[in-house]
Amino acid sequence: MKRLGLLLMCVATLAMTSCSIFQSAASSDPVAMASGQACGTAVQGLYGSYQSLGKVDLTAGNNLTSALALATAYSQLQQNKDNKAYRTAFTTGLIASSAGLVTKANADSFINKLLGATGLSNINTDKMAQTASTVSAIVTLMQALKQ
């Protein structure tokens, strides 16, 4: 009986260890993945608005919220731009949540444009609607998604 109990404990330990190894390999950085997902959702919302209006209206509450989410993701990506694992997890989240706007084929180009967007670094709710550079940066990103 003791051998069977010990054997079962070993098998259970092995199963839990192997599952956690596979889980960490699947999502190497959950914070980066969540940031990428927030970015993809924001891009999806802003692109829908841009496509229907032909411009980005930051006086609309949903666009303002999306722009703030995009700026937050931008800031987090800038802080981790040299971390390959972060960038990979961010890209995975971005692709998964952008409703097909960002794909494996255009992800690197989009992320490079995002990292180069200077108008996203100074976003805050007080001066958001007046910041022309913010609008310009967002429009540039939306134009990069045109296919």
Backbone as CSV, one residue per row, in Angstrom:
resi,resn,N_x,N_y,N_z,CA_x,CA_y,CA_z,C_x,C_y,C_z
1,MET,0.813,-1.189,0.000,0.000,0.000,0.000,0.858,1.256,0.000
2,LYS,1.913,1.228,0.828,2.764,2.413,0.905,3.436,2.675,-0.444
3,ARG,3.843,1.598,-1.116,4.480,1.760,-2.433,3.508,2.356,-3.438
4,LEU,2.278,1.890,-3.416,1.264,2.407,-4.328,1.004,3.892,-4.054
5,GLY,0.899,4.263,-2.788,0.697,5.671,-2.415,1.875,6.531,-2.849
6,LEU,3.088,6.025,-2.645,4.283,6.754,-3.049,4.350,6.881,-4.560
7,LEU,4.006,5.813,-5.263,3.991,5.831,-6.717,2.960,6.840,-7.240
8,LEU,1.779,6.847,-6.648,0.743,7.806,-7.050,1.178,9.243,-6.789
9,MET,1.864,9.486,-5.678,2.364,10.825,-5.377,3.401,11.258,-6.409
10,CYS,4.269,10.337,-6.802,5.288,10.648,-7.808,4.642,10.971,-9.149
11,VAL,3.647,10.182,-9.534,2.954,10.414,-10.796,2.236,11.759,-10.762
12,ALA,1.577,12.058,-9.645,0.864,13.336,-9.515,1.837,14.505,-9.567
13,THR,2.968,14.382,-8.903,3.979,15.440,-8.925,4.517,15.644,-10.334
14,LEU,4.787,14.553,-11.023,5.269,14.633,-12.391,4.241,15.293,-13.302
15,ALA,2.973,14.927,-13.128,1.910,15.514,-13.950,1.790,17.017,-13.697
16,MET,1.835,17.427,-12.435,1.724,18.853,-12.124,2.927,19.627,-12.642
17,THR,4.105,19.051,-12.524,5.318,19.708,-13.007,5.295,19.861,-14.516
18,SER,4.934,18.812,-15.223,4.925,18.894,-16.688,3.853,19.858,-17.168
19,CYS,2.705,19.906,-16.510,1.655,20.858,-16.901,2.120,22.288,-16.700
20,SER,2.807,22.556,-15.593,3.258,23.931,-15.364,4.354,24.322,-16.341
21,ILE,5.171,23.369,-16.762,6.195,23.668,-17.761,5.545,24.032,-19.083
22,PHE,4.545,23.250,-19.504,3.854,23.541,-20.755,3.084,24.855,-20.670
23,GLN,2.501,25.130,-19.515,1.738,26.363,-19.361,2.661,27.573,-19.457
24,SER,3.828,27.518,-18.814,4.730,28.664,-18.886,5.309,28.829,-20.279
25,ALA,5.463,27.748,-21.013,5.941,27.864,-22.384,4.883,28.485,-23.279
26,ALA,3.624,28.188,-23.004,2.543,28.711,-23.834,2.355,30.208,-23.632
27,SER,2.499,30.665,-22.422,2.350,32.099,-22.169,3.534,32.560,-21.339
28,SER,4.619,32.894,-21.989,5.860,33.217,-21.302,5.749,34.493,-20.490
29,ASP,4.864,35.378,-20.853,4.721,36.621,-20.117,3.259,37.056,-20.139
30,PRO,2.489,36.669,-19.118,1.066,37.002,-19.121,0.792,38.509,-19.092
31,VAL,1.689,39.282,-18.507,1.512,40.732,-18.492,1.641,41.285,-19.912
32,ALA,2.632,40.812,-20.641,2.827,41.246,-22.029,1.669,40.787,-22.901
33,MET,1.196,39.580,-22.674,0.061,39.059,-23.437,-1.172,39.928,-23.187
34,ALA,-1.422,40.270,-21.936,-2.579,41.114,-21.598,-2.438,42.503,-22.209
35,SER,-1.239,43.044,-22.201,-0.997,44.351,-22.811,-1.234,44.296,-24.318
36,GLY,-0.767,43.237,-24.949,-0.998,43.057,-26.378,-2.475,42.905,-26.698
37,GLN,-3.194,42.191,-25.840,-4.632,42.034,-26.043,-5.355,43.368,-25.895
38,ALA,-4.962,44.157,-24.908,-5.574,45.482,-24.729,-5.280,46.360,-25.937
39,CYS,-4.075,46.259,-26.452,-3.685,47.020,-27.642,-4.519,46.582,-28.840
40,GLY,-4.671,45.283,-29.037,-5.453,44.767,-30.157,-6.907,45.188,-30.089
41,THR,-7.479,45.167,-28.905,-8.863,45.597,-28.719,-8.997,47.086,-29.018
42,ALA,-8.032,47.874,-28.561,-8.043,49.314,-28.826,-7.901,49.595,-30.316
43,VAL,-7.009,48.884,-30.962,-6.804,49.053,-32.402,-8.087,48.706,-33.156
44,GLN,-8.722,47.627,-32.743,-9.968,47.211,-33.393,-11.033,48.306,-33.266
45,GLY,-11.192,48.870,-32.074,-12.179,49.930,-31.875,-11.855,51.190,-32.648
46,LEU,-10.594,51.600,-32.617,-10.186,52.815,-33.325,-10.276,52.639,-34.834
47,TYR,-9.936,51.459,-35.306,-9.993,51.227,-36.745,-11.438,51.250,-37.249
48,GLY,-12.334,50.673,-36.477,-13.749,50.705,-36.856,-14.256,52.122,-36.980
49,SER,-13.882,52.963,-36.038,-14.279,54.364,-36.067,-13.610,55.099,-37.229
50,TYR,-12.338,54.835,-37.412,-11.586,55.470,-38.499,-12.161,55.084,-39.853
51,GLN,-12.511,53.816,-39.993,-13.041,53.332,-41.261,-14.408,53.948,-41.566
52,SER,-15.249,54.105,-40.560,-16.597,54.633,-40.819,-16.613,56.153,-40.974
53,LEU,-15.758,56.863,-40.226,-15.753,58.329,-40.273,-14.670,58.907,-41.172
54,GLY,-13.639,58.131,-41.431,-12.503,58.638,-42.193,-11.567,59.475,-41.342
55,LYS,-11.801,59.503,-40.048,-10.951,60.249,-39.112,-11.090,59.621,-37.734
56,VAL,-10.254,60.056,-36.825,-10.321,59.594,-35.447,-10.855,60.741,-34.600
57,ASP,-12.052,60.584,-34.090,-12.701,61.598,-33.274,-12.469,61.281,-31.803
58,LEU,-11.518,61.994,-31.201,-11.180,61.720,-29.809,-12.133,62.388,-28.821
59,THR,-13.139,63.066,-29.315,-14.150,63.587,-28.402,-15.190,62.520,-28.079
60,ALA,-15.222,61.451,-28.867,-16.120,60.325,-28.590,-15.525,59.495,-27.456
61,GLY,-16.349,59.178,-26.474,-15.865,58.475,-25.283,-15.206,57.145,-25.573
62,ASN,-15.796,56.355,-26.479,-15.206,55.044,-26.765,-13.856,55.182,-27.459
63,ASN,-13.704,56.189,-28.316,-12.412,56.409,-28.981,-11.368,56.894,-27.983
64,LEU,-11.789,57.734,-27.060,-10.873,58.234,-26.032,-10.384,57.074,-25.167
65,THR,-11.298,56.212,-24.780,-10.932,55.042,-23.976,-9.969,54.136,-24.748
66,SER,-10.256,53.922,-26.018,-9.377,53.089,-26.846,-8.000,53.729,-27.014
67,ALA,-7.971,55.051,-27.193,-6.697,55.748,-27.350,-5.864,55.660,-26.074
68,LEU,-6.520,55.770,-24.932,-5.798,55.636,-23.664,-5.257,54.218,-23.491
69,ALA,-6.039,53.222,-23.881,-5.573,51.828,-23.809,-4.395,51.607,-24.753
70,LEU,-4.473,52.198,-25.944,-3.385,52.098,-26.909,-2.123,52.764,-26.363
71,ALA,-2.277,53.924,-25.740,-1.129,54.634,-25.172,-0.500,53.852,-24.027
72,THR,-1.327,53.216,-23.220,-0.808,52.407,-22.114,-0.014,51.217,-22.650
73,ALA,-0.566,50.540,-23.645,0.137,49.412,-24.258,1.444,49.877,-24.899
74,TYR,1.397,51.030,-25.570,2.592,51.621,-26.183,3.669,51.858,-25.125
75,SER,3.273,52.444,-24.013,4.223,52.740,-22.940,4.858,51.465,-22.402
76,GLN,4.045,50.456,-22.180,4.566,49.186,-21.672,5.490,48.515,-22.691
77,LEU,5.131,48.601,-23.956,5.974,48.022,-24.998,7.294,48.787,-25.107
78,GLN,7.241,50.106,-25.018,8.473,50.915,-25.064,9.423,50.522,-23.937
79,GLN,8.875,50.299,-22.756,9.703,49.939,-21.605,10.351,48.567,-21.761
80,ASN,9.752,47.725,-22.582,10.238,46.348,-22.750,10.635,46.027,-24.180
81,LYS,10.932,47.048,-24.980,11.162,46.829,-26.410,12.362,45.935,-26.721
82,ASP,13.310,45.835,-25.803,14.477,44.992,-26.033,14.330,43.598,-25.432
83,ASN,13.193,43.333,-24.808,12.922,42.040,-24.196,12.167,41.177,-25.210
84,LYS,12.871,40.222,-25.790,12.292,39.408,-26.870,11.079,38.611,-26.397
85,ALA,11.132,38.052,-25.202,10.002,37.270,-24.683,8.778,38.159,-24.497
86,TYR,8.986,39.368,-24.002,7.878,40.304,-23.824,7.256,40.647,-25.177
87,ARG,8.111,40.961,-26.121,7.613,41.351,-27.448,6.854,40.206,-28.123
88,THR,7.341,38.991,-27.965,6.667,37.829,-28.543,5.291,37.634,-27.915
89,ALA,5.217,37.714,-26.589,3.936,37.544,-25.906,2.991,38.699,-26.238
90,PHE,3.526,39.926,-26.324,2.720,41.094,-26.689,2.129,40.887,-28.085
91,THR,2.955,40.441,-29.014,2.511,40.212,-30.390,1.425,39.144,-30.444
92,THR,1.588,38.099,-29.686,0.585,37.037,-29.644,-0.758,37.588,-29.170
93,GLY,-0.738,38.373,-28.099,-1.969,38.983,-27.594,-2.574,39.956,-28.578
94,LEU,-1.731,40.732,-29.231,-2.186,41.712,-30.217,-2.899,41.029,-31.382
95,ILE,-2.286,40.005,-31.922,-2.876,39.278,-33.048,-4.201,38.629,-32.636
96,ALA,-4.224,38.049,-31.443,-5.420,37.334,-30.983,-6.624,38.252,-30.782
97,SER,-6.387,39.512,-30.449,-7.518,40.374,-30.079,-7.822,41.483,-31.085
98,SER,-7.140,41.514,-32.198,-7.347,42.610,-33.145,-8.348,42.274,-34.250
99,ALA,-9.047,41.190,-34.137,-10.072,40.779,-35.099,-9.542,40.706,-36.526
100,GLY,-8.331,40.202,-36.675,-7.767,40.015,-38.006,-7.090,41.235,-38.603
101,LEU,-7.101,42.364,-37.913,-6.431,43.558,-38.432,-4.917,43.409,-38.372
102,VAL,-4.437,42.874,-37.268,-3.004,42.593,-37.133,-2.862,41.081,-37.271
103,THR,-2.047,40.680,-38.230,-1.824,39.265,-38.509,-0.344,38.952,-38.319
104,LYS,-0.001,37.692,-38.439,1.413,37.321,-38.371,2.201,38.023,-39.467
105,ALA,1.577,38.220,-40.616,2.262,38.831,-41.756,2.568,40.310,-41.538
106,ASN,1.684,41.040,-40.861,1.920,42.484,-40.692,2.235,42.891,-39.261
107,ALA,2.358,41.932,-38.355,2.570,42.248,-36.941,3.876,43.001,-36.695
108,ASP,4.971,42.545,-37.272,6.256,43.209,-37.039,6.229,44.646,-37.550
109,SER,5.665,44.838,-38.715,5.561,46.182,-39.272,4.700,47.073,-38.382
110,PHE,3.575,46.544,-37.918,2.685,47.329,-37.064,3.366,47.677,-35.746
111,ILE,4.036,46.712,-35.142,4.703,46.967,-33.860,5.837,47.968,-34.029
112,ASN,6.571,47.893,-35.133,7.622,48.881,-35.378,7.033,50.286,-35.539
113,LYS,5.893,50.391,-36.230,5.215,51.691,-36.350,4.717,52.160,-34.991
114,LEU,4.211,51.239,-34.198,3.747,51.581,-32.857,4.902,52.097,-32.004
115,LEU,6.025,51.405,-32.043,7.192,51.840,-31.265,7.729,53.180,-31.743
116,GLY,7.544,53.501,-33.019,8.025,54.766,-33.570,7.033,55.904,-33.455
117,ALA,5.866,55.651,-32.911,4.819,56.672,-32.810,5.123,57.607,-31.642
118,THR,5.582,58.808,-31.952,5.964,59.740,-30.896,4.767,60.400,-30.224
119,GLY,3.637,60.487,-30.891,2.472,61.159,-30.329,1.733,60.372,-29.268
120,LEU,2.134,59.154,-29.011,1.445,58.345,-28.018,2.075,58.437,-26.634
121,SER,3.230,59.052,-26.538,3.928,59.078,-25.252,3.403,60.129,-24.286
122,ASN,2.673,61.108,-24.786,2.222,62.188,-23.902,0.711,62.213,-23.716
123,ILE,0.071,61.088,-23.870,-1.382,61.049,-23.759,-1.800,61.092,-22.291
124,ASN,-2.730,61.965,-22.014,-3.435,61.946,-20.734,-4.840,62.464,-20.981
125,THR,-5.717,62.231,-20.050,-7.123,62.561,-20.270,-7.375,64.060,-20.328
126,ASP,-6.523,64.879,-19.743,-6.744,66.330,-19.718,-6.569,66.977,-21.086
127,LYS,-5.555,66.562,-21.820,-5.271,67.230,-23.088,-5.415,66.316,-24.301
128,MET,-6.085,65.200,-24.114,-6.201,64.211,-25.167,-6.848,64.766,-26.434
129,ALA,-7.980,65.419,-26.310,-8.719,65.862,-27.490,-7.987,66.957,-28.259
130,GLN,-7.100,67.685,-27.619,-6.395,68.769,-28.286,-5.050,68.349,-28.879
131,THR,-4.603,67.171,-28.610,-3.264,66.765,-29.011,-3.241,66.281,-30.455
132,ALA,-2.816,67.134,-31.344,-2.784,66.788,-32.771,-1.807,65.652,-33.043
133,SER,-0.713,65.613,-32.318,0.269,64.550,-32.556,-0.302,63.194,-32.165
134,THR,-1.172,63.171,-31.183,-1.822,61.929,-30.786,-2.709,61.428,-31.913
135,VAL,-3.521,62.304,-32.444,-4.405,61.941,-33.544,-3.587,61.485,-34.744
136,SER,-2.526,62.208,-35.044,-1.678,61.858,-36.174,-1.069,60.473,-36.001
137,ALA,-0.599,60.177,-34.802,-0.002,58.862,-34.549,-1.030,57.752,-34.712
138,ILE,-2.232,57.981,-34.225,-3.277,56.962,-34.325,-3.710,56.775,-35.776
139,VAL,-3.846,57.861,-36.514,-4.232,57.768,-37.925,-3.170,57.002,-38.710
140,THR,-1.902,57.266,-38.427,-0.815,56.544,-39.094,-0.915,55.053,-38.834
141,LEU,-1.220,54.672,-37.585,-1.378,53.253,-37.262,-2.579,52.660,-37.988
142,MET,-3.668,53.398,-38.054,-4.860,52.896,-38.729,-4.609,52.743,-40.225
143,GLN,-3.865,53.667,-40.812,-3.548,53.581,-42.236,-2.651,52.367,-42.516
144,ALA,-1.840,51.996,-41.552,-0.969,50.829,-41.740,-1.790,49.550,-41.830
145,LEU,-3.028,49.571,-41.361,-3.869,48.382,-41.385,-4.696,48.267,-42.649
146,LYS,-4.739,49.317,-43.467,-5.496,49.246,-44.709,-4.920,48.145,-45.578
147,GLN,-5.813,47.396,-46.193,-5.322,46.278,-47.002,-5.828,46.365,-48.398
